[in-house]
Amino acid sequence: MCFFKDHNCNLFMCNKCKNKFHSKYFKNHRLHKIDKDNQNIFTGYCQENNHLEALNFFCKNHNKLCCSSCICKIKNEIYGQHTDCDVCYINDIKEEKKAKLRENIKQLQDLSNNIYEFFNKIKKLYEIINKNKEDLKIKIQGIFTKKRNILNKIEDDILLEIDKKYVDKYFKEELIKEIEKLPNKIKLSLEKGIAIDKEWDNDNKLNIIINDCINIENNINLINNIIKKCNNIDNLDIKFCPDEESEINSFLETIF
């Protein structure tokens, strides 16, 4: 079965509904085909196999929307993922999620104010660490220039080991790239939170609103986890590399 999305009225539909009803009455609407297995498309209906029911329930254990099939048992066999969970109607958590949304908006605003300063601090420390690493590599190369004929392979191994030691002791370049994305992620989540807060009383979109709230919560957890990885940055012991050949020889002994 194919699935489509209408950009004009923002609806998802199967090919049967598209051909029999929608295209007949809305000939000028823009439709495009979507992958039915795409988990990023929120239709308001359960994506579990053979469920195809509206997401009218909320699982407190998993912080997740679910349908009636997700929470029922048939002939004492587990039928849904949330059979033994603490489940309620989505209307029952409306006010709780509204309060959580307001709290998350405040948290996103605080993060938005501080994230650029935090990123610049991390980036500067990364540059110091990287310079330290490169200076050490240059000095190692200088020593091995004198002994190139017999130590060429050992030199290459040591340079690789230096990279590994600095990655293990400090942090990877990928972390800088993750932090660089945080301002935009915070901005988008904040804008989304403010937008759904304005539509909070629209019960026709309640499952969409709750799903967006869950996405905001997940984004904040992701942001805080990245920040947590760097929470000891101020305590890093960044030492300049050894200058004397004897000191470098001692350093080499710690590697091999």
C-alpha positions as CSV (number, residue, x, y, z in Angstrom):
1,M,0.0,0.0,0.0
2,C,1.3,3.5,-0.9
3,F,0.9,6.5,1.4
4,F,0.7,10.2,0.5
5,K,0.9,13.6,2.2
6,D,-1.1,16.6,1.1
7,H,0.9,19.8,1.6
8,N,-2.2,22.0,1.4
9,C,-4.2,20.4,4.2
10,N,-1.3,18.6,5.9
11,L,-3.1,15.2,5.8
12,F,-1.6,11.7,5.4
13,M,-3.6,9.1,3.4
14,C,-3.4,5.8,1.7
15,N,-3.7,5.3,-2.1
16,K,-7.3,4.1,-1.7
17,C,-8.4,7.3,0.0
18,K,-6.4,9.4,-2.4
19,N,-8.0,7.9,-5.5
20,K,-11.5,7.5,-4.2
21,F,-12.1,10.7,-2.3
22,H,-9.3,13.2,-1.9
23,S,-8.2,13.6,-5.5
24,K,-11.8,13.7,-6.7
25,Y,-12.7,16.8,-4.6
26,F,-9.3,18.5,-4.2
27,K,-7.8,18.5,-7.7
28,N,-5.4,21.4,-7.1
29,H,-3.8,20.1,-3.9
30,R,-0.1,19.1,-3.9
31,L,0.5,15.5,-3.0
32,H,3.7,13.5,-2.7
33,K,4.4,9.9,-2.0
34,I,6.0,8.9,1.3
35,D,7.7,5.8,2.6
36,K,5.3,4.0,4.8
37,D,8.2,2.7,6.9
38,N,9.5,6.2,7.6
39,Q,9.5,6.6,11.3
40,N,9.9,10.4,11.1
41,I,6.4,10.8,9.6
42,F,3.8,11.2,12.3
43,T,0.3,10.3,11.1
44,G,-1.5,10.1,14.4
45,Y,-1.9,6.3,13.9
46,C,0.0,3.4,15.5
47,Q,2.9,2.1,13.4
48,E,3.0,-1.3,15.0
49,N,2.3,-4.3,12.7
50,N,-1.5,-4.9,12.2
51,H,-2.5,-2.2,14.7
52,L,-3.4,0.8,12.4
53,E,-5.4,2.5,15.3
54,A,-5.4,6.1,16.5
55,L,-2.8,6.9,19.2
56,N,-5.3,7.8,21.9
57,F,-3.3,6.5,24.9
58,F,-0.1,7.4,26.6
59,C,2.4,5.0,28.2
60,K,4.0,6.5,31.4
61,N,6.6,3.8,31.5
62,H,8.0,4.6,28.1
63,N,6.9,8.2,27.7
64,K,5.3,7.2,24.4
65,L,1.9,7.4,22.6
66,C,0.2,4.1,21.9
67,C,-3.1,2.6,20.7
68,S,-5.6,0.3,22.2
69,S,-4.0,-2.8,20.6
70,C,-0.6,-1.8,22.2
71,I,-2.1,-2.2,25.7
72,C,-4.4,-5.2,25.5
73,K,-4.0,-8.9,26.0
74,I,-5.7,-11.7,24.0
75,K,-6.0,-15.2,25.4
76,N,-3.4,-14.4,28.1
77,E,-0.8,-13.8,25.4
78,I,1.1,-10.4,25.2
79,Y,-0.4,-8.6,22.2
80,G,1.1,-5.1,22.6
81,Q,4.4,-3.6,23.8
82,H,2.6,-1.7,26.6
83,T,0.4,-4.5,28.0
84,D,1.9,-4.3,31.5
85,C,2.7,-0.6,31.6
86,D,1.0,2.3,33.4
87,V,-1.2,3.7,30.6
88,C,-3.8,6.5,30.5
89,Y,-5.8,8.5,28.0
90,I,-3.9,11.3,26.3
91,N,-6.5,13.7,27.7
92,D,-5.4,12.7,31.2
93,I,-1.8,13.9,30.6
94,K,-2.7,17.1,28.8
95,E,-2.1,19.4,31.7
96,E,1.0,17.5,32.8
97,K,2.5,17.8,29.3
98,K,1.5,21.4,29.1
99,A,3.3,22.2,32.3
100,K,6.3,20.1,31.0
101,L,6.2,22.0,27.8
102,R,6.4,25.4,29.6
103,E,9.3,24.0,31.7
104,N,11.0,22.9,28.5
105,I,10.5,26.2,26.8
106,K,12.2,27.9,29.7
107,Q,15.0,25.4,29.6
108,L,15.4,25.9,25.9
109,Q,15.5,29.7,26.3
110,D,18.3,29.3,28.9
111,L,20.2,26.9,26.7
112,S,19.8,29.4,23.8
113,N,21.3,32.2,25.8
114,N,24.3,30.1,27.0
115,I,25.1,27.7,24.2
116,Y,27.2,30.1,22.0
117,E,29.5,30.9,25.0
118,F,29.7,27.2,25.8
119,F,30.6,26.3,22.3
120,N,33.3,29.0,22.0
121,K,34.8,27.7,25.2
122,I,34.9,24.1,24.1
123,K,36.2,25.1,20.6
124,K,39.1,27.1,22.2
125,L,40.1,24.3,24.5
126,Y,40.0,21.9,21.5
127,E,42.3,24.2,19.6
128,I,44.8,24.2,22.5
129,I,44.7,20.4,22.8
130,N,45.0,20.0,19.1
131,K,48.0,22.3,19.0
132,N,49.6,20.4,21.9
133,K,49.2,17.2,19.9
134,E,50.6,18.7,16.7
135,D,53.6,20.2,18.5
136,L,54.4,16.8,20.1
137,K,54.1,15.1,16.7
138,I,56.5,17.6,15.1
139,K,59.1,17.0,17.8
140,I,58.7,13.2,17.5
141,Q,59.3,13.6,13.7
142,G,62.4,15.7,14.4
143,I,64.0,12.9,16.4
144,F,63.2,10.2,14.0
145,T,64.6,12.2,11.1
146,K,68.1,11.2,12.4
147,K,67.2,7.5,12.4
148,R,64.9,7.3,9.4
149,N,66.5,4.3,7.7
150,I,65.9,1.9,10.6
151,L,63.0,3.5,12.5
152,N,60.6,4.6,9.8
153,K,57.9,2.1,10.6
154,I,58.2,2.7,14.3
155,E,57.7,6.5,13.8
156,D,54.5,6.0,11.9
157,D,53.1,3.7,14.7
158,I,54.0,6.2,17.4
159,L,52.3,9.1,15.6
160,L,49.1,7.0,15.3
161,E,49.4,6.1,19.0
162,I,49.7,9.7,19.9
163,D,46.4,10.5,18.1
164,K,44.7,7.6,19.9
165,K,46.0,8.7,23.4
166,Y,44.8,12.2,22.9
167,V,41.4,11.0,21.8
168,D,41.1,8.7,24.7
169,K,42.2,11.3,27.3
170,Y,40.3,14.3,26.0
171,F,37.6,14.3,23.4
172,K,37.0,13.6,19.7
173,E,36.6,16.1,16.9
174,E,33.1,14.7,16.4
175,L,32.1,16.1,19.7
176,I,32.9,19.6,18.5
177,K,30.8,19.0,15.5
178,E,27.9,17.8,17.7
179,I,28.1,20.9,19.8
180,E,28.2,23.1,16.7
181,K,24.8,21.8,15.8
182,L,23.2,22.5,19.2
183,P,22.2,26.2,18.7
184,N,20.1,25.3,15.7
185,K,18.6,22.3,17.4
186,I,17.7,24.4,20.4
187,K,16.3,27.2,18.3
188,L,14.1,24.8,16.3
189,S,12.9,23.0,19.5
190,L,12.1,26.3,21.1
191,E,10.2,27.6,18.2
192,K,8.3,24.3,18.0
193,G,7.5,24.4,21.7
194,I,6.1,28.0,21.5
195,A,4.1,27.1,18.5
196,I,2.4,24.1,20.0
197,D,1.8,25.9,23.3
198,K,-0.4,28.4,21.3
199,E,-2.4,25.4,19.9
200,W,-2.6,23.5,23.1
201,D,-6.4,23.6,23.4
202,N,-6.9,22.2,19.9
203,D,-8.0,18.7,20.8
204,N,-8.3,17.7,17.2
205,K,-4.5,17.7,17.1
206,L,-3.8,16.5,20.6
207,N,-1.9,13.4,19.6
208,I,0.3,15.5,17.3
209,I,0.8,18.0,20.1
210,I,1.7,15.3,22.6
211,N,4.1,13.7,20.1
212,D,5.8,17.1,19.5
213,C,6.1,17.5,23.3
214,I,7.8,14.1,23.5
215,N,10.2,15.1,20.6
216,I,11.1,18.3,22.5
217,E,11.8,16.2,25.7
218,N,14.0,13.9,23.7
219,N,15.9,16.8,22.1
220,I,16.6,18.3,25.5
221,N,17.9,15.0,26.8
222,L,20.2,14.8,23.8
223,I,21.4,18.3,24.3
224,N,22.0,17.8,28.0
225,N,23.9,14.5,27.3
226,I,26.3,16.3,24.9
227,I,26.8,19.1,27.5
228,K,27.4,16.5,30.2
229,K,30.2,14.9,28.2
230,C,32.1,18.2,28.5
231,N,31.1,19.2,32.1
232,N,34.7,18.6,33.3
233,I,36.4,20.6,30.6
234,D,37.6,23.3,33.1
235,N,39.5,20.5,35.0
236,L,41.4,19.2,32.0
237,D,45.2,18.9,32.7
238,I,46.6,20.3,29.4
239,K,50.4,20.0,29.5
240,F,52.8,21.3,26.9
241,C,54.7,18.6,25.1
242,P,58.3,17.7,26.1
243,D,61.1,19.9,24.6
244,E,64.3,17.9,25.3
245,E,65.2,14.8,23.4
246,S,65.7,12.9,26.7
247,E,62.1,13.8,27.7
248,I,60.7,12.7,24.3
249,N,62.6,9.4,24.7
250,S,60.9,8.9,28.0
251,F,57.6,9.6,26.4
252,L,58.3,7.0,23.8
253,E,59.0,4.5,26.5
254,T,55.5,5.0,27.9
255,I,54.0,4.1,24.5
256,F,56.0,1.0,23.7
